[in-house]
Amino acid sequence: MHVLLTSALYVATLLSYSASAAPHYSQAQSFKVYRVATGNLRTKSHGVAIKKAYEKYGIPLPEDFAPFTTSNTFTTSNTSHGQTGTVTNTPTQQDAEFLSPITIGGQTMMMDFDTGSSDLWVFNTGLPQNQAAGHTDFDPAKSTTFKAQKGSTFSISYGDNSNAAGIVGTDTVNIGGAIVNSQAVELATSVSQEFIQDTASNGLVGLAFSKLNTVKPAAQQTFFDNVSPTLREPVLTANLKHATTGAYEFGKIDATQFDGPLHWTAVDESSGFWQFPSSTFAVGNGSVQHNTQNSPAIADTGTSLLLLDQSVVNGYYSQVQGAAMSTQEGGVIFPCSSSMPNLKIAMGPDYMATIPGNLLTFSQIGSPVAGGSAKARTKRAAGTEYCFGALQSSAGNGVQIMGDIMFKSQFVAFNNGNNSVGFAPHAN
């Protein structure tokens, strides 16, 4: 769940986009890779999610942030031509991370697909044993198609404590039947503790624009950019679902997987991200409100939470009884018994996606106790169970992150042919 520490600059003038530019819905067989969640609700996973999300974007954690050191209590304050490919996706605990299988040189690896970064890097046999333990490690010596790229290296930073670096080669990469024969594969020789501890994942598949790739001396193309010219349609769809199997599909838009038409909006690819405007929102059955901060948004499968402008966060939680900011927990919390209204959020100028209220509770965090700093302390009802919100503030970072909470409510299509992204509710 990672995005490069890159300033997401927004070009105010939206690129024009017409309905006629949308790709047609191919009836051809697709290559699909499934993405499935595993594990059950786990106390404190919210700390991992908010910490990773903030570190990706260089957002400072609250001074009293303590989910990793406290008990279950807390203190609060207010490539053949025409190919297609599909791969399953599997969510881990709290749907905090969605993983999918790919093959590299014939070896299967469970990977985190990330539309917010552009490097394909893997755990491998070149890592020290204390870093590789518990992971599936790619072995280039067992691949008959691997070729080292002499002199090429990569170094990617997702936050102060989240990074990977190493050497580079090329190999045949197969994602659900969509194949690139000489795809750049980055072999980590060092990884940060966060990746070491996440033994479910064996690396990342970056699916943002190739300009974000970190390989030197020459940046490399992403799998999506390399495979797009060979696809029936230059599209990738993300069909992520709550606590069940979903799928990524290359080369085809499966119209049976969403309700109504896809609503397309142009993206500003100058930042390297799938970035689009999001200037309005509504809470429950309330009227549409203007987001006064009006930051652009990024569609990011590599982030668990929704990180939105403070005006949206304030507008939403003002309608949730007992909601308050907890610096120790790192975000907004509320009594788990509170009624959670739906959130409608703009995806471009012409469509508002509905995020059901039941998706906006991320995890249970327990009951509050006295203690903590004066800044963090506030009186709470003893014995009340509190939950951590899936909607949190982007802390004035200048960009809003539409993470997996959004994807669980929307079928999303990425068009690499005309740089646009489409949204529609999942089919019932």
C-alpha positions as CSV (number, residue, x, y, z in Angstrom):
1,M,0.0,0.0,0.0
2,H,2.4,2.5,-1.2
3,V,2.8,5.7,-3.2
4,L,6.0,7.5,-4.0
5,L,6.8,10.7,-2.0
6,T,6.1,12.8,-5.0
7,S,4.4,16.2,-5.0
8,A,1.1,15.7,-6.8
9,L,0.8,18.8,-8.9
10,Y,-2.6,19.5,-10.3
11,V,-3.2,21.3,-13.6
12,A,-6.3,23.5,-13.1
13,T,-7.5,23.2,-16.6
14,L,-9.2,19.8,-17.0
15,L,-8.4,18.0,-20.2
16,S,-11.5,17.7,-22.4
17,Y,-13.0,14.2,-22.6
18,S,-15.9,13.0,-24.7
19,A,-18.1,10.0,-24.2
20,S,-17.0,8.8,-27.7
21,A,-13.5,8.3,-26.4
22,A,-14.5,5.6,-23.9
23,P,-13.4,2.1,-25.0
24,H,-16.0,-0.3,-26.2
25,Y,-16.8,-3.4,-24.1
26,S,-14.9,-6.3,-25.7
27,Q,-16.6,-9.6,-25.7
28,A,-13.4,-11.5,-26.1
29,Q,-12.0,-13.9,-23.5
30,S,-10.1,-12.0,-20.8
31,F,-7.0,-12.6,-18.7
32,K,-8.0,-12.2,-15.1
33,V,-6.0,-12.2,-11.9
34,Y,-8.1,-12.6,-8.7
35,R,-7.5,-10.6,-5.6
36,V,-8.8,-12.1,-2.4
37,A,-8.8,-11.0,1.3
38,T,-7.7,-13.3,4.0
39,G,-7.9,-13.0,7.8
40,N,-10.4,-11.6,10.2
41,L,-11.0,-8.3,12.0
42,R,-7.8,-7.5,14.0
43,T,-7.5,-4.9,16.8
44,K,-4.9,-2.2,16.0
45,S,-4.6,-2.9,12.3
46,H,-5.9,0.7,11.9
47,G,-2.5,1.8,13.2
48,V,-0.7,0.0,10.4
49,A,-3.1,1.5,7.8
50,I,-2.9,5.1,8.9
51,K,0.9,5.0,9.5
52,K,1.5,3.5,6.0
53,A,-0.8,5.9,4.3
54,Y,0.7,9.0,6.0
55,E,4.3,7.9,5.4
56,K,3.6,7.4,1.7
57,Y,2.8,11.0,1.4
58,G,5.2,12.4,4.0
59,I,2.4,13.5,6.4
60,P,3.6,13.8,10.0
61,L,2.0,11.4,12.4
62,P,0.3,13.0,15.5
63,E,2.6,13.7,18.4
64,D,0.8,11.3,20.7
65,F,0.3,8.5,18.1
66,A,0.7,5.2,19.9
67,P,-1.2,2.2,18.4
68,F,2.0,0.1,18.3
69,T,3.0,0.7,21.9
70,T,-0.3,0.7,23.9
71,S,-2.7,-2.1,24.9
72,N,-6.2,-2.4,23.6
73,T,-7.1,0.9,25.3
74,F,-6.7,4.5,24.3
75,T,-7.1,8.1,25.2
76,T,-9.0,10.4,22.9
77,S,-9.4,14.1,22.1
78,N,-12.1,15.8,20.1
79,T,2.0,-9.5,-25.1
80,S,0.5,-11.3,-28.0
81,H,-1.5,-8.8,-30.0
82,G,-5.1,-8.5,-28.8
83,Q,-4.5,-10.3,-25.5
84,T,-6.4,-9.8,-22.3
85,G,-5.6,-10.9,-18.8
86,T,-7.4,-11.3,-15.5
87,V,-6.0,-12.0,-12.0
88,T,-7.7,-12.5,-8.7
89,N,-7.2,-10.2,-5.7
90,T,-7.2,-11.4,-2.1
91,P,-7.8,-8.9,0.7
92,T,-5.8,-9.4,3.9
93,Q,-7.1,-8.4,7.4
94,Q,-9.6,-5.5,7.4
95,D,-9.2,-5.5,3.6
96,A,-6.1,-3.5,4.6
97,E,-4.1,-5.0,1.7
98,F,-5.2,-6.8,-1.5
99,L,-2.9,-9.4,-3.0
100,S,-2.8,-11.1,-6.4
101,P,-0.6,-13.9,-7.9
102,I,1.7,-13.2,-10.8
103,T,4.5,-15.3,-12.4
104,I,8.0,-14.1,-13.0
105,G,10.2,-16.5,-15.0
106,G,7.6,-19.2,-14.2
107,Q,7.7,-18.6,-10.4
108,T,4.5,-17.6,-8.7
109,M,4.5,-14.6,-6.3
110,M,1.7,-13.0,-4.3
111,M,2.0,-9.3,-4.9
112,D,0.4,-6.0,-4.0
113,F,-1.0,-4.2,-7.0
114,D,-0.5,-0.5,-6.6
115,T,-1.9,2.1,-9.0
116,G,-0.1,4.7,-7.0
117,S,3.5,3.8,-7.8
118,S,5.5,2.5,-10.9
119,D,8.1,0.0,-9.8
120,L,7.7,-3.8,-10.0
121,W,10.0,-5.1,-7.3
122,V,10.2,-8.5,-5.5
123,F,11.6,-10.3,-2.6
124,N,14.3,-12.6,-3.9
125,T,17.2,-14.9,-3.0
126,G,19.6,-12.0,-3.0
127,L,18.2,-10.6,0.2
128,P,19.8,-11.4,3.6
129,Q,18.0,-14.3,5.2
130,N,16.8,-12.1,8.1
131,Q,14.9,-10.0,5.6
132,A,13.6,-12.7,3.3
133,A,12.4,-15.1,6.0
134,G,8.7,-15.9,5.7
135,H,8.4,-14.6,2.1
136,T,8.3,-16.4,-1.2
137,D,11.6,-15.4,-2.8
138,F,12.1,-15.1,-6.5
139,D,15.2,-17.0,-7.6
140,P,16.7,-15.6,-10.8
141,A,19.0,-18.6,-11.1
142,K,16.0,-20.9,-11.6
143,S,14.6,-18.7,-14.4
144,T,15.7,-19.5,-17.9
145,T,14.5,-16.1,-19.2
146,F,16.0,-13.8,-16.6
147,K,18.6,-11.3,-17.8
148,A,20.5,-9.0,-15.5
149,Q,20.6,-5.3,-16.5
150,K,24.2,-4.5,-15.7
151,G,24.6,-1.2,-14.0
152,S,20.9,-0.6,-13.3
153,T,19.7,0.0,-9.8
154,F,16.5,1.1,-8.1
155,S,15.7,2.9,-4.8
156,I,12.1,3.6,-3.9
157,S,10.9,5.5,-0.8
158,Y,7.4,5.3,0.3
159,G,7.9,7.0,3.7
160,D,10.4,7.5,6.5
161,N,10.3,3.7,7.4
162,S,9.1,2.2,4.1
163,N,11.6,1.6,1.3
164,A,13.3,-0.9,-1.0
165,A,16.4,-0.8,-3.1
166,G,18.4,-3.2,-5.2
167,I,19.4,-4.3,-8.7
168,V,17.5,-4.7,-11.9
169,G,16.9,-7.4,-14.6
170,T,14.3,-8.4,-17.1
171,D,12.2,-11.5,-17.2
172,T,8.9,-12.8,-18.6
173,V,6.0,-11.6,-16.4
174,N,2.6,-13.2,-16.7
175,I,-0.4,-11.6,-15.0
176,G,-3.5,-13.7,-15.5
177,G,-2.4,-14.6,-19.0
178,A,-1.3,-11.1,-20.1
179,I,2.4,-11.5,-20.8
180,V,5.4,-9.2,-21.2
181,N,8.5,-11.1,-22.2
182,S,11.2,-8.5,-21.2
183,Q,9.6,-6.7,-18.3
184,A,11.9,-4.9,-15.9
185,V,11.9,-6.8,-12.6
186,E,13.6,-5.0,-9.7
187,L,15.4,-7.4,-7.2
188,A,15.5,-5.9,-3.7
189,T,18.8,-6.3,-1.9
190,S,17.5,-4.3,1.1
191,V,13.9,-3.7,2.3
192,S,12.5,-1.8,5.3
193,Q,11.0,-3.4,8.4
194,E,7.4,-2.8,7.3
195,F,7.9,-4.9,4.2
196,I,9.8,-7.6,6.1
197,Q,7.0,-8.0,8.6
198,D,4.3,-8.2,5.9
199,T,5.0,-11.8,5.0
200,A,1.7,-12.2,3.0
201,S,3.1,-9.9,0.3
202,N,6.3,-10.6,-1.7
203,G,6.6,-7.2,-3.5
204,L,4.7,-4.6,-5.5
205,V,3.4,-4.3,-9.0
206,G,3.4,-0.5,-9.7
207,L,0.6,0.5,-12.2
208,A,0.8,4.3,-12.2
209,F,2.4,6.1,-15.1
210,S,6.0,5.1,-15.9
211,K,7.4,8.6,-15.2
212,L,7.4,7.6,-11.5
213,N,9.7,4.6,-12.0
214,T,12.9,4.9,-10.0
215,V,15.3,2.7,-12.0
216,K,18.6,4.5,-12.8
217,P,20.3,5.4,-15.0
218,A,17.3,4.8,-17.2
219,A,13.7,4.6,-15.9
220,Q,11.8,1.5,-17.0
221,Q,8.2,1.0,-18.3
222,T,5.6,-0.4,-16.1
223,F,3.9,-3.7,-16.9
224,F,0.7,-1.8,-17.8
225,D,2.6,0.5,-20.2
226,N,4.4,-2.4,-21.8
227,V,1.4,-4.7,-22.2
228,S,-1.1,-2.0,-23.3
229,P,-0.2,-2.0,-27.1
230,T,-0.8,-5.8,-27.2
231,L,-4.2,-5.7,-25.4
232,R,-7.5,-5.9,-27.2
233,E,-8.2,-2.6,-25.4
234,P,-5.6,-0.6,-23.5
235,V,-7.5,-0.9,-20.2
236,L,-7.0,-2.2,-16.7
237,T,-10.1,-2.7,-14.5
238,A,-10.1,-3.1,-10.7
239,N,-13.1,-5.0,-9.4
240,L,-12.2,-5.0,-5.7
241,K,-14.7,-6.3,-3.2
242,H,-15.2,-6.3,0.6
243,A,-14.0,-9.4,2.4
244,T,-14.2,-11.6,-0.7
245,T,-12.5,-12.4,-4.0
246,G,-12.3,-9.6,-6.6
247,A,-10.2,-9.3,-9.8
248,Y,-8.0,-7.2,-12.0
249,E,-8.5,-7.6,-15.7
250,F,-6.3,-6.4,-18.5
251,G,-7.6,-5.7,-22.0
252,K,-11.3,-5.9,-21.4
253,I,-14.1,-4.0,-19.6
254,D,-16.6,-6.6,-18.3
255,A,-20.0,-4.8,-18.3
256,T,-21.6,-7.5,-16.3
257,Q,-19.6,-6.4,-13.3
258,F,-21.1,-3.0,-12.7
259,D,-24.4,-1.2,-12.7
260,G,-25.3,1.4,-15.3
261,P,-22.7,3.1,-17.5
262,L,-19.2,3.9,-16.6
263,H,-18.7,7.6,-15.8
264,W,-15.4,8.7,-17.4
265,T,-13.2,11.6,-16.4
266,A,-9.8,12.7,-17.8
267,V,-6.7,12.3,-15.6
268,D,-3.9,14.7,-15.2
269,E,-1.0,12.4,-15.8
270,S,1.7,15.1,-15.4
271,S,2.1,14.1,-11.8
272,G,2.6,10.4,-12.7
273,F,-0.6,9.4,-10.9
274,W,-4.2,8.6,-12.0
275,Q,-5.3,12.0,-10.8
276,F,-8.6,13.8,-11.3
277,P,-10.7,16.6,-9.8
278,S,-13.0,16.0,-6.8
279,S,-14.6,19.2,-5.6
280,T,-18.0,18.2,-4.1
281,F,-19.4,15.8,-1.5
282,A,-22.7,15.0,0.3
283,V,-23.4,13.1,3.5
284,G,-26.4,10.8,3.7
285,N,-29.4,12.4,2.1
286,G,-28.0,15.9,2.6
287,S,-27.4,18.4,-0.1
288,V,-24.2,18.6,-2.2
289,Q,-21.5,20.6,-0.5
290,H,-18.5,22.3,-2.0
291,N,-15.1,21.0,-0.8
292,T,-13.5,24.3,0.1
293,Q,-9.9,22.9,-0.1
294,N,-10.7,21.4,-3.6
295,S,-7.6,19.2,-3.8
296,P,-7.3,16.8,-6.7
297,A,-7.8,13.1,-6.0
298,I,-5.7,10.0,-6.8
299,A,-7.2,6.5,-7.5
300,D,-4.8,4.4,-5.5
301,T,-5.2,0.6,-4.9
302,G,-2.1,0.7,-2.7
303,T,-3.8,2.6,0.1
304,S,-6.3,1.1,2.5
305,L,-8.1,4.2,3.7
306,L,-9.9,7.2,2.2
307,L,-7.6,10.3,2.9
308,L,-9.7,13.3,2.0
309,D,-9.6,17.1,2.5
310,Q,-10.4,18.2,6.1
311,S,-13.6,20.0,4.9
312,V,-14.9,16.6,3.7
313,V,-13.8,14.9,6.9
314,N,-15.4,17.5,9.1
315,G,-18.6,17.5,7.0
316,Y,-19.0,13.8,7.3
317,Y,-18.1,13.2,11.0
318,S,-20.3,16.1,12.1
319,Q,-23.1,13.7,11.2
320,V,-21.7,10.8,13.3
321,Q,-22.6,10.8,16.9
322,G,-19.6,10.8,19.3
323,A,-17.0,11.1,16.6
324,A,-13.8,12.8,17.8
325,M,-10.1,13.1,16.8
326,S,-7.7,10.8,18.7
327,T,-4.1,11.8,18.4
328,Q,-3.0,8.5,20.1
329,E,-5.0,6.4,17.6
330,G,-3.9,8.7,14.7
331,G,-7.3,9.7,13.4
332,V,-11.1,10.0,13.9
333,I,-12.8,7.5,16.2
334,F,-16.4,7.0,17.2
335,P,-18.6,4.7,19.3
336,C,-19.0,1.5,17.2
337,S,-22.8,1.7,17.9
338,S,-23.0,5.1,16.0
339,S,-25.1,5.1,12.8
340,M,-22.8,5.7,9.8
341,P,-24.4,7.6,6.9
342,N,-23.4,7.1,3.3
343,L,-20.8,9.4,1.8
344,K,-21.1,10.7,-1.8
345,I,-17.9,12.0,-3.3
346,A,-17.1,13.6,-6.7
347,M,-15.1,11.5,-9.2
348,G,-14.5,14.1,-11.8
349,P,-17.0,16.9,-12.6
350,D,-20.0,14.8,-13.6
351,Y,-20.3,11.8,-11.2
352,M,-20.6,11.3,-7.5
353,A,-19.7,7.8,-6.1
354,T,-21.6,6.6,-3.1
355,I,-19.5,5.0,-0.4
356,P,-21.9,3.0,1.9
357,G,-21.8,3.9,5.5
358,N,-21.0,0.3,6.5
359,L,-17.6,0.5,4.6
360,L,-16.6,3.6,6.6
361,T,-15.8,1.7,9.8
362,F,-12.3,0.4,9.4
363,S,-11.7,-1.5,12.7
364,Q,-12.7,-1.9,16.4
365,I,-10.1,-0.4,18.8
366,G,-11.6,-1.0,22.2
367,S,-12.6,1.2,25.2
368,P,-11.0,4.4,26.4
369,V,-9.2,4.9,29.7
370,A,-7.8,7.9,31.5
371,G,-4.3,9.0,30.7
372,G,-2.2,10.3,27.9
373,S,-1.1,13.9,27.4
374,A,-3.4,16.8,28.3
375,K,-3.6,17.5,24.6
376,A,-4.9,14.0,23.9
377,R,-7.1,13.5,27.0
378,T,-10.9,13.8,26.9
379,K,-13.7,12.3,28.9
380,R,-15.3,9.2,27.4
381,A,-18.1,6.9,28.6
382,A,-16.5,3.9,30.3
383,G,-17.1,0.6,28.6
384,T,-18.1,2.0,25.3
385,E,-16.5,0.2,22.3
386,Y,-14.9,2.6,19.8
387,C,-14.1,2.2,16.2
388,F,-11.5,3.8,13.8
389,G,-12.9,5.5,10.7
390,A,-12.0,4.4,7.2
391,L,-12.3,8.1,6.2
392,Q,-9.4,10.2,7.6
393,S,-7.8,13.5,6.8
394,S,-5.2,14.1,4.2
395,A,-3.8,16.7,6.6
396,G,-3.6,19.5,4.1
397,N,-1.2,17.5,1.8
398,G,-2.7,19.0,-1.3
399,V,-4.0,15.7,-2.7
400,Q,-6.9,13.4,-1.8
401,I,-6.3,9.6,-1.8
402,M,-9.2,7.4,-3.0
403,G,-7.9,4.1,-1.5
404,D,-9.4,0.7,-1.3
405,I,-12.5,1.9,0.6
406,M,-13.6,3.7,-2.6
407,F,-12.7,0.7,-4.7
408,K,-14.9,-1.6,-2.6
409,S,-17.9,0.5,-3.6
410,Q,-16.9,1.2,-7.3
411,F,-15.8,-0.8,-10.3
412,V,-12.9,1.3,-11.7
413,A,-11.4,1.2,-15.2
414,F,-8.1,2.7,-16.1
415,N,-7.7,3.7,-19.8
416,N,-4.1,3.9,-20.8
417,G,-5.1,4.9,-24.4
418,N,-6.7,8.2,-23.6
419,N,-5.6,8.8,-20.0
420,S,-8.9,8.6,-18.4
421,V,-10.5,6.7,-15.5
422,G,-14.1,5.4,-15.3
423,F,-16.3,4.6,-12.2
424,A,-19.6,2.8,-11.7
425,P,-21.2,0.9,-8.7
426,H,-20.4,-2.8,-8.5
427,A,-23.1,-5.0,-9.9
428,N,-25.5,-6.4,-7.3
